[in-house]
Amino acid sequence: MAELVFKDMAAKAGLSDSLEITSCGTSDCEAGSPTYPPVKRTLDAHGICGSHVARKITADDFKTADFILAMDTGNISDLKYMSRGKYDDKIYKLCSFTDRPRDVADPWYTRDFERAYADVTDGCRAFLEYLQREVL
């Protein structure tokens, strides 16, 4: 969800050519799977287009990414463990850039895809503003 939301925001801001935006998980349990149907329906309802094929984060991702954004505290822990602390300075919780830092409500457990969309949108908007202000 976050990848497609952020790609949409970047495109609307005219930054698609300036940013490489990808998404991956901390496990390979969904690797190869397309966008989860309830996520696709939620994105479609908000006019967000695109598709995604799940994959697990790789050592190269850690090396090449400028930022690694996680959805929740558990993902942060997993990422720091996987990278053996070497890339901790690149790892952030998506909603840490907002006025209300928090975990993204995981719709896999809550089944509330609209709440997850609201969290993701808030986090992506705040992160894009951060990039525009501090990085780009």
C-alpha positions as CSV (number, residue, x, y, z in Angstrom):
1,M,0.0,0.0,0.0
2,A,2.7,2.5,1.0
3,E,4.7,2.0,-2.2
4,L,1.8,2.8,-4.4
5,V,0.6,5.7,-2.3
6,F,4.0,7.2,-2.2
7,K,4.6,6.7,-5.9
8,D,1.3,8.5,-6.5
9,M,2.3,11.4,-4.3
10,A,5.8,11.7,-5.9
11,A,4.2,11.7,-9.3
12,K,1.8,14.5,-8.4
13,A,4.7,16.5,-6.9
14,G,6.7,16.0,-10.2
15,L,9.4,13.9,-8.4
16,S,9.0,10.5,-10.0
17,D,12.3,10.8,-11.9
18,S,14.1,11.9,-8.7
19,L,13.0,9.1,-6.5
20,E,13.3,5.3,-6.6
21,I,10.4,3.9,-4.6
22,T,10.2,0.2,-3.9
23,S,8.6,-2.0,-1.3
24,C,9.7,-5.3,0.3
25,G,9.0,-7.3,3.4
26,T,11.1,-8.7,6.2
27,S,10.1,-12.2,5.3
28,D,9.5,-14.1,2.1
29,C,6.2,-15.7,3.1
30,E,4.3,-13.6,0.5
31,A,7.2,-13.4,-2.0
32,G,5.8,-13.4,-5.6
33,S,2.3,-12.5,-4.5
34,P,0.5,-9.6,-6.2
35,T,-1.1,-6.7,-4.4
36,Y,-3.4,-8.2,-1.7
37,P,-7.0,-7.9,-3.1
38,P,-8.4,-5.8,-0.1
39,V,-5.5,-3.4,-0.4
40,K,-6.1,-3.1,-4.2
41,R,-9.8,-2.4,-3.6
42,T,-8.9,0.3,-1.0
43,L,-6.3,1.9,-3.3
44,D,-8.7,1.8,-6.3
45,A,-11.4,3.5,-4.1
46,H,-8.9,6.3,-3.5
47,G,-7.9,6.6,-7.2
48,I,-4.4,5.1,-6.6
49,C,-3.3,3.0,-9.5
50,G,-0.5,0.5,-9.9
51,S,0.5,-3.0,-8.9
52,H,3.1,-4.7,-6.8
53,V,4.7,-8.1,-6.5
54,A,5.9,-8.9,-3.0
55,R,9.5,-9.7,-2.3
56,K,11.8,-9.9,0.7
57,I,14.4,-7.1,1.4
58,T,17.9,-8.0,0.3
59,A,21.4,-7.1,1.5
60,D,21.7,-4.9,-1.6
61,D,18.5,-3.0,-0.6
62,F,20.2,-2.1,2.7
63,K,23.3,-0.9,0.9
64,T,21.7,1.1,-1.9
65,A,18.7,2.7,-0.2
66,D,18.9,6.1,1.3
67,F,15.9,5.5,3.5
68,I,14.2,2.3,4.7
69,L,10.8,3.0,6.0
70,A,9.0,0.5,8.2
71,M,5.4,0.3,9.1
72,D,5.7,-0.6,12.7
73,T,8.0,-1.2,15.7
74,G,8.2,-4.9,15.0
75,N,9.4,-4.2,11.4
76,I,12.0,-1.8,12.8
77,S,13.4,-4.5,15.1
78,D,13.4,-7.0,12.3
79,L,15.2,-4.7,9.9
80,K,17.8,-3.7,12.5
81,Y,18.4,-7.4,13.3
82,M,18.6,-8.4,9.6
83,S,21.2,-5.6,8.9
84,R,23.1,-6.4,12.0
85,G,22.9,-2.7,13.0
86,K,25.0,-1.7,10.0
87,Y,22.3,0.4,8.5
88,D,20.3,1.6,11.5
89,D,20.8,5.3,10.4
90,K,18.7,4.5,7.3
91,I,15.8,2.8,9.1
92,Y,12.8,4.9,10.1
93,K,9.2,4.2,11.0
94,L,7.0,5.8,8.3
95,C,4.8,7.7,10.7
96,S,7.8,9.0,12.7
97,F,7.7,11.9,10.2
98,T,4.2,12.9,11.1
99,D,2.9,15.1,13.9
100,R,1.6,12.0,15.6
101,P,4.3,9.3,15.4
102,R,2.8,5.8,15.6
103,D,2.7,2.4,14.0
104,V,0.7,2.0,10.9
105,A,-2.4,-0.1,11.8
106,D,-1.7,-3.4,10.2
107,P,-4.8,-4.4,8.2
108,W,-3.6,-8.0,8.1
109,Y,-4.7,-8.1,11.8
110,T,-7.2,-5.3,12.1
111,R,-8.9,-5.9,8.8
112,D,-9.4,-2.1,8.7
113,F,-7.9,-1.2,5.4
114,E,-9.2,2.3,5.5
115,R,-7.4,3.0,8.8
116,A,-4.2,1.6,7.3
117,Y,-4.7,3.8,4.2
118,A,-5.1,6.9,6.4
119,D,-2.0,6.0,8.4
120,V,0.0,5.3,5.3
121,T,-1.2,8.5,3.6
122,D,-0.3,10.6,6.6
123,G,3.1,9.0,6.8
124,C,3.9,9.3,3.1
125,R,2.7,12.9,3.0
126,A,4.9,13.8,6.0
127,F,7.9,11.9,4.5
128,L,7.5,13.6,1.2
129,E,7.4,17.0,2.9
130,Y,10.6,16.0,4.8
131,L,12.4,15.1,1.6
132,Q,11.4,18.3,-0.1
133,R,12.5,20.4,2.9
134,E,15.6,18.5,3.9
135,V,17.0,16.3,1.1
136,L,15.9,17.3,-2.4
